[in-house]
Amino acid sequence: MTYRTLSRSASFAALLCVVFVAGARSEIIEQVLVKVNGEIFTKSDLEARQVQEIRQRGKPMDLNTEQGNAELRKAIAEVTPALLVSVVDEMLVVQRGKELGYKLSDEQFKSVLENLKTQNKIENEEQLVAALKQENMTMSDLRRNLERQMIASRVQQAEVIGRVAVTEDEARKYYDQHITEFTTPASVMLREILVSVPTDSRGVNVGADDAAREKAEAVRQRILSGEPFDKVAAETSDSASKANGGLIGPLNVNDLSADFRKLVEGLKVGGMTTVVRTQRGYQILKLDSSTPTQILTFEQAHDQITDHVVTSKRNEEIQKYLVKLRAQAIIDWKNADIKKAYEEGLAARTKTGAGPSQ
């Protein structure tokens, strides 16, 4: 279980989003939106989840303005369909985990609390309780949601992920079809000297252009006479790269313009171009180093290939598993609009083949 380190001043809500926080539940009677195998999901539960999703977007909204309220309504409409699918799937997976006897032990919970306190520089349990209270949560709420996350993870591992394997034929096929993923294109390190050409409202002055070219030719002659390129660049170049002795790169050869690539390809390491007129002015380039295209062999890329294929197969198998759980479940919708949003989210997930939200 991994948690990102948060500063004490950071919102504790960022942490709660990681552990599927459902929010503190009030004791009053709430509107039930759906029953999944008898387990209820309420309007308050949904609102808490919507807040979490919108917080994760990190886009501030001024709810004191009409625009801010309009943005909030739009955000809610956007996140709700996929959110409802994730909620139902989570409920089904956790229910399956409980059937298998999974639960969060006191020792595990204590260990998680210690990690949370350490990562967030919380000195004692009283401070943790206070931080939870700011989010309208109790320690029981935190434990319940941590347990749900743990159970869901164990179910996926036991019933899906642990059964996914990759054959050598599958790995080889992936390698052949995605060879570019294991290819590092050719790159170059260059040094440059730029002599800029002054312009005014009428454009480039012919005299100024000639003067810049003559200066560049004189600079090049200094290098041909034995002065180090980086020293001359530092003294004469009008480019910001002068601070590094004119060094630029590494540059992906495939990203270079055709004309620029032609210049570079004509050089040997240590070689220098003639004075070249470019949009920036007059340039002199030196090839500092060159790295050819490199392609990992199948054997070298084997671990990467396995990770790619396992991830793809895992997502496919998790989706199949969730489809099976949904087919076996009794999902009793109590709100027609919420049911419609769920169906929209399910259709979108089926279309894209996206994996479950984690």
C-alpha positions as CSV (number, residue, x, y, z in Angstrom):
1,M,0.0,0.0,0.0
2,T,1.5,3.3,-1.1
3,Y,0.8,6.8,0.1
4,R,2.2,10.1,-1.1
5,T,4.0,12.2,1.4
6,L,2.0,15.3,2.2
7,S,3.1,18.4,4.1
8,R,1.3,19.4,7.3
9,S,-0.1,22.4,5.5
10,A,-1.5,20.3,2.7
11,S,-5.2,19.4,2.6
12,F,-5.7,16.1,4.4
13,A,-8.4,15.4,1.7
14,A,-5.7,14.5,-0.8
15,L,-4.8,11.5,1.4
16,L,-8.4,10.5,1.9
17,C,-9.0,10.4,-1.8
18,V,-6.4,7.6,-2.0
19,V,-8.2,5.4,0.4
20,F,-11.7,5.6,-1.2
21,V,-13.1,7.8,1.5
22,A,-16.9,7.7,1.7
23,G,-17.2,10.5,4.3
24,A,-18.7,10.5,7.7
25,R,-22.2,9.1,7.7
26,S,-25.0,11.0,9.5
27,E,-27.4,9.2,11.7
28,I,-30.5,10.7,10.0
29,I,-32.4,8.7,7.4
30,E,-30.8,9.2,4.0
31,Q,-32.1,8.8,0.4
32,V,-31.0,5.4,-0.9
33,L,-29.9,5.6,-4.5
34,V,-29.1,1.9,-5.1
35,K,-28.9,-1.4,-3.4
36,V,-26.2,-3.8,-4.5
37,N,-26.9,-7.3,-3.2
38,G,-28.7,-5.6,-0.4
39,E,-25.9,-3.1,0.5
40,I,-27.0,0.5,0.2
41,F,-25.4,3.5,-1.4
42,T,-26.9,6.8,-0.4
43,K,-27.1,10.3,-1.8
44,S,-24.7,11.5,0.9
45,D,-22.2,8.7,-0.2
46,L,-22.5,10.0,-3.8
47,E,-22.0,13.6,-2.9
48,A,-18.9,12.8,-0.9
49,R,-17.5,10.8,-3.8
50,Q,-18.3,13.6,-6.2
51,V,-16.4,16.1,-4.0
52,Q,-13.4,13.8,-4.0
53,E,-13.3,13.4,-7.7
54,I,-13.6,17.1,-8.3
55,R,-10.9,17.9,-5.7
56,Q,-8.6,15.6,-7.6
57,R,-9.0,17.7,-10.7
58,G,-7.3,20.5,-8.7
59,K,-9.2,23.2,-10.6
60,P,-10.4,26.0,-8.2
61,M,-13.9,27.1,-8.4
62,D,-15.4,30.3,-6.9
63,L,-18.8,29.2,-5.8
64,N,-19.7,32.8,-5.0
65,T,-20.1,33.5,-8.7
66,E,-22.5,32.2,-11.3
67,Q,-19.6,31.0,-13.4
68,G,-18.1,29.0,-10.5
69,N,-21.5,27.3,-9.9
70,A,-21.9,26.6,-13.6
71,E,-18.4,25.0,-13.6
72,L,-19.3,22.9,-10.6
73,R,-22.5,21.6,-12.1
74,K,-20.6,20.8,-15.3
75,A,-17.9,19.0,-13.3
76,I,-20.4,16.9,-11.4
77,A,-22.2,15.9,-14.6
78,E,-18.8,14.9,-16.1
79,V,-17.5,12.8,-13.2
80,T,-20.8,11.1,-12.1
81,P,-21.3,8.4,-14.7
82,A,-17.8,6.8,-14.4
83,L,-17.9,7.4,-10.7
84,L,-21.1,5.4,-10.3
85,V,-19.7,2.5,-12.3
86,S,-16.6,2.5,-10.0
87,V,-18.8,2.6,-6.9
88,V,-20.9,-0.4,-7.9
89,D,-17.8,-2.4,-9.0
90,E,-16.0,-1.6,-5.8
91,M,-19.1,-2.8,-3.8
92,L,-19.2,-6.0,-5.7
93,V,-15.5,-6.7,-5.3
94,V,-15.5,-5.9,-1.6
95,Q,-18.6,-8.2,-1.1
96,R,-16.7,-11.0,-2.8
97,G,-13.7,-10.4,-0.6
98,K,-15.8,-10.6,2.5
99,E,-17.2,-13.9,1.2
100,L,-13.6,-15.1,1.0
101,G,-13.0,-14.0,4.6
102,Y,-10.7,-11.0,3.9
103,K,-10.5,-8.3,6.5
104,L,-8.2,-5.7,7.9
105,S,-6.6,-6.9,11.1
106,D,-5.9,-4.7,14.1
107,E,-2.1,-5.1,13.5
108,Q,-2.5,-4.1,9.8
109,F,-4.6,-1.0,10.7
110,K,-2.1,0.0,13.4
111,S,0.8,-0.3,10.9
112,V,-1.1,1.9,8.3
113,L,-1.8,4.5,10.9
114,E,1.9,4.7,11.9
115,N,2.8,5.1,8.2
116,L,0.2,7.9,7.8
117,K,1.5,9.7,10.8
118,T,5.1,9.4,9.8
119,Q,4.5,10.6,6.2
120,N,2.4,13.5,7.3
121,K,4.5,14.5,10.3
122,I,1.6,13.9,12.6
123,E,3.1,13.3,16.1
124,N,0.2,11.5,17.8
125,E,-3.2,10.0,17.4
126,E,-4.9,13.1,18.8
127,Q,-3.5,15.1,15.8
128,L,-4.7,12.4,13.4
129,V,-8.2,12.5,14.9
130,A,-8.2,16.3,14.6
131,A,-7.1,16.0,10.9
132,L,-9.9,13.5,10.2
133,K,-12.4,15.7,12.0
134,Q,-11.6,18.5,9.6
135,E,-12.8,16.2,6.8
136,N,-15.9,15.2,8.8
137,M,-14.5,11.7,9.4
138,T,-13.8,9.5,12.3
139,M,-11.2,6.9,12.9
140,S,-13.9,4.3,12.3
141,D,-14.6,5.8,8.9
142,L,-10.9,5.7,8.0
143,R,-10.6,2.1,9.1
144,R,-13.7,1.1,7.1
145,N,-12.4,2.7,3.9
146,L,-8.9,1.3,4.3
147,E,-10.4,-2.1,4.8
148,R,-12.4,-1.8,1.6
149,Q,-9.4,-0.8,-0.4
150,M,-7.4,-3.7,1.1
151,I,-10.1,-6.2,0.4
152,A,-10.6,-5.0,-3.2
153,S,-6.8,-5.3,-3.9
154,R,-6.6,-8.8,-2.4
155,V,-9.6,-10.0,-4.4
156,Q,-8.1,-8.7,-7.7
157,Q,-4.8,-10.3,-6.9
158,A,-6.3,-13.6,-5.9
159,E,-8.9,-14.0,-8.5
160,V,-7.5,-12.1,-11.5
161,I,-4.0,-10.8,-11.4
162,G,-2.4,-13.9,-9.9
163,R,-3.8,-16.0,-12.7
164,V,-2.4,-13.8,-15.5
165,A,0.6,-15.2,-17.3
166,V,2.5,-14.3,-20.5
167,T,3.6,-17.0,-23.0
168,E,6.8,-16.5,-25.0
169,D,4.7,-16.4,-28.2
170,E,2.6,-13.5,-26.8
171,A,5.8,-11.7,-25.7
172,R,7.4,-12.1,-29.1
173,K,4.3,-11.0,-30.9
174,Y,4.1,-7.8,-28.8
175,Y,7.8,-7.1,-29.5
176,D,7.4,-7.5,-33.2
177,Q,4.3,-5.2,-33.3
178,H,5.7,-2.5,-31.0
179,I,9.3,-2.4,-32.0
180,T,9.4,1.4,-31.8
181,E,8.8,1.2,-28.0
182,F,12.2,-0.5,-27.7
183,T,13.9,1.8,-30.1
184,T,16.0,4.8,-29.1
185,P,16.4,7.1,-32.1
186,A,19.7,8.6,-33.2
187,S,20.7,11.7,-31.3
188,V,23.4,14.4,-31.5
189,M,25.0,16.8,-29.1
190,L,26.0,20.1,-30.9
191,R,27.8,23.3,-30.1
192,E,26.6,26.5,-31.7
193,I,27.7,30.0,-32.2
194,L,25.1,32.5,-33.2
195,V,25.7,36.0,-34.6
196,S,22.3,37.6,-34.6
197,V,21.2,40.1,-37.3
198,P,19.6,43.3,-36.0
199,T,16.2,44.2,-37.4
200,D,14.1,47.3,-37.3
201,S,10.5,48.2,-38.4
202,R,11.5,47.9,-42.0
203,G,13.0,44.4,-41.5
204,V,16.7,43.4,-42.0
205,N,19.1,46.1,-43.0
206,V,21.4,44.8,-45.8
207,G,24.4,46.5,-44.3
208,A,23.7,45.0,-40.9
209,D,23.3,41.5,-42.5
210,D,26.6,41.8,-44.2
211,A,28.3,42.9,-41.0
212,A,26.9,40.0,-39.1
213,R,28.1,37.5,-41.8
214,E,31.5,39.0,-41.7
215,K,31.7,38.8,-37.9
216,A,30.6,35.1,-38.1
217,E,33.3,34.4,-40.7
218,A,35.9,36.0,-38.5
219,V,34.7,33.9,-35.5
220,R,34.9,30.7,-37.5
221,Q,38.4,31.7,-38.6
222,R,39.5,31.9,-34.9
223,I,38.3,28.3,-34.4
224,L,40.1,27.2,-37.5
225,S,43.2,28.9,-36.2
226,G,43.1,26.6,-33.1
227,E,41.0,28.4,-30.5
228,P,38.6,26.1,-28.6
229,F,35.0,26.2,-30.0
230,D,33.5,26.4,-26.5
231,K,35.8,29.3,-25.5
232,V,34.9,31.3,-28.7
233,A,31.2,30.5,-28.2
234,A,31.3,31.9,-24.7
235,E,32.9,35.1,-25.9
236,T,31.1,35.8,-29.1
237,S,27.7,33.9,-29.4
238,D,24.4,35.8,-29.1
239,S,22.6,32.6,-28.1
240,A,21.8,31.7,-24.5
241,S,23.8,28.5,-25.0
242,K,27.0,30.6,-24.7
243,A,26.7,30.0,-21.0
244,N,27.5,26.3,-21.7
245,G,30.1,26.9,-24.3
246,G,27.4,26.7,-27.0
247,L,26.4,23.2,-26.0
248,I,22.9,22.2,-27.1
249,G,21.2,18.7,-26.9
250,P,20.9,15.9,-27.0
251,L,18.7,16.4,-30.0
252,N,16.6,13.7,-31.5
253,V,17.7,13.5,-35.1
254,N,14.1,12.7,-36.2
255,D,12.9,15.9,-34.7
256,L,15.3,18.1,-36.7
257,S,14.1,19.9,-39.8
258,A,15.2,18.5,-43.1
259,D,17.7,21.3,-43.8
260,F,19.2,21.1,-40.2
261,R,19.4,17.4,-40.4
262,K,21.3,17.6,-43.7
263,L,23.9,19.9,-42.1
264,V,24.4,17.5,-39.1
265,E,24.5,14.4,-41.1
266,G,27.3,15.8,-43.2
267,L,29.6,16.2,-40.1
268,K,31.9,13.9,-38.4
269,V,32.3,14.1,-34.6
270,G,34.4,17.2,-34.0
271,G,33.6,18.6,-37.4
272,M,32.3,22.1,-37.9
273,T,29.9,23.6,-40.5
274,T,30.6,26.7,-42.6
275,V,28.8,29.9,-41.6
276,V,25.1,29.1,-42.2
277,R,22.3,31.7,-42.6
278,T,19.2,30.7,-40.5
279,Q,16.1,32.5,-39.3
280,R,18.1,33.3,-36.1
281,G,21.0,34.9,-37.9
282,Y,24.4,33.4,-38.9
283,Q,25.3,30.1,-37.1
284,I,28.3,27.9,-36.9
285,L,27.6,24.4,-35.7
286,K,30.0,21.7,-34.4
287,L,29.1,18.1,-33.9
288,D,30.2,17.3,-30.3
289,S,28.9,13.7,-30.2
290,S,26.6,11.4,-32.0
291,T,24.6,8.4,-30.8
292,P,23.2,6.0,-33.5
293,T,19.8,4.5,-33.4
294,Q,19.6,1.7,-30.8
295,I,17.2,-1.1,-30.7
296,L,16.9,-3.4,-27.7
297,T,16.9,-7.1,-28.6
298,F,14.0,-9.3,-27.6
299,E,16.0,-10.7,-24.8
300,Q,17.1,-7.2,-23.5
301,A,13.5,-6.0,-23.6
302,H,11.9,-9.1,-22.2
303,D,11.1,-7.7,-18.8
304,Q,9.5,-4.6,-20.3
305,I,7.5,-6.7,-22.7
306,T,6.2,-8.9,-19.9
307,D,5.1,-5.8,-18.0
308,H,3.3,-4.4,-21.0
309,V,1.5,-7.6,-21.8
310,V,0.7,-8.4,-18.2
311,T,-0.8,-5.0,-17.7
312,S,-2.9,-5.3,-20.9
313,K,-4.1,-8.8,-20.0
314,R,-4.7,-7.9,-16.4
315,N,-7.0,-5.0,-17.4
316,E,-8.9,-7.2,-19.8
317,E,-9.3,-10.0,-17.2
318,I,-10.4,-7.5,-14.5
319,Q,-13.1,-6.2,-16.9
320,K,-14.3,-9.7,-17.6
321,Y,-14.3,-10.4,-13.9
322,L,-16.4,-7.3,-13.2
323,V,-18.8,-8.2,-16.0
324,K,-19.3,-11.6,-14.3
325,L,-19.9,-10.0,-10.9
326,R,-22.4,-7.6,-12.3
327,A,-24.3,-10.4,-14.1
328,Q,-24.6,-12.3,-10.8
329,A,-25.5,-9.3,-8.7
330,I,-28.9,-7.9,-7.7
331,I,-28.6,-4.2,-8.5
332,D,-31.8,-2.4,-7.4
333,W,-31.9,1.2,-8.5
334,K,-34.0,3.6,-6.5
335,N,-33.4,6.7,-8.6
336,A,-34.1,6.7,-12.4
337,D,-31.6,9.6,-13.1
338,I,-28.8,7.9,-11.2
339,K,-29.5,4.6,-13.0
340,K,-29.3,6.5,-16.3
341,A,-26.0,8.1,-15.4
342,Y,-24.7,4.6,-14.4
343,E,-25.7,3.1,-17.7
344,E,-24.0,6.0,-19.5
345,G,-20.8,5.3,-17.6
346,L,-21.0,1.6,-18.2
347,A,-21.5,2.2,-21.9
348,A,-18.5,4.5,-22.0
349,R,-16.3,2.1,-20.2
350,T,-17.3,-0.8,-22.5
351,K,-16.6,1.4,-25.5
352,T,-13.1,2.4,-24.4
353,G,-12.2,-0.8,-22.7
354,A,-10.9,1.2,-19.8
355,G,-9.9,-0.7,-16.6
356,P,-11.5,-0.1,-13.3
357,S,-10.7,3.0,-11.3
358,Q,-8.2,2.4,-8.6
